Amino acid sequence: MVIYSLRQSPEGDWSIRRETATLFSQLRLGPAIQLAREAARDEHTRSGRSTCVEMPGPTSTIRLAQYARPDLPIESAVA
């Protein structure tokens, strides 16, 4: 599964990362979420790979979107 993650900087703006690479930075939270979802959905559409968007929560990671391969149940795509 390809993971797109949102990270907040000490200054309060947000960046979008794909695994270890920063794709976009200095974004407000709303636009960062929309752009990360669009990027993950586009990669899933083009490659057929399972993708998701995550951001840090107060106690755990919050999954904001998930695009699973159609031949796999969601439980299998997450593992």
Residue pairs with C-beta under 8 A, 6 or more apart in sequence:
1 49
1 50
1 51
1 52
1 77
1 78
2 18
2 19
2 40
2 43
2 49
2 50
2 51
2 52
3 18
3 19
3 51
3 52
3 53
3 54
4 16
4 17
4 18
4 23
4 36
4 39
4 40
4 51
4 52
4 53
4 54
5 16
5 17
5 36
5 53
5 54
5 55
6 14
6 15
6 16
6 17
6 29
6 32
6 33
6 36
6 53
6 54
6 55
6 56
6 64
7 14
7 15
7 17
7 55
7 56
8 14
8 56
9 15
9 25
13 25
13 26
13 27
13 28
14 25
14 27
14 28
14 29
14 32
15 22
15 23
15 24
15 25
15 26
15 27
15 32
16 22
16 23
16 24
16 25
16 27
16 32
16 35
16 36
16 39
17 23
18 39
23 39
24 32
24 35
27 35
33 53
33 55
33 64
36 53
36 64
36 65
37 53
37 64
37 65
40 51
40 52
40 53
40 65
40 67
41 51
41 65
41 67
43 49
43 51
44 50
44 51
44 67
45 67
48 69
49 69
50 66
50 67
50 68
50 69
50 72
50 77
51 66
51 67
52 63
52 65
52 66
52 67
53 63
53 64
53 65
53 66
54 61
54 62
54 63
54 64
55 61
55 62
55 64
56 62
66 74
66 77
66 78
68 74
68 77
69 77
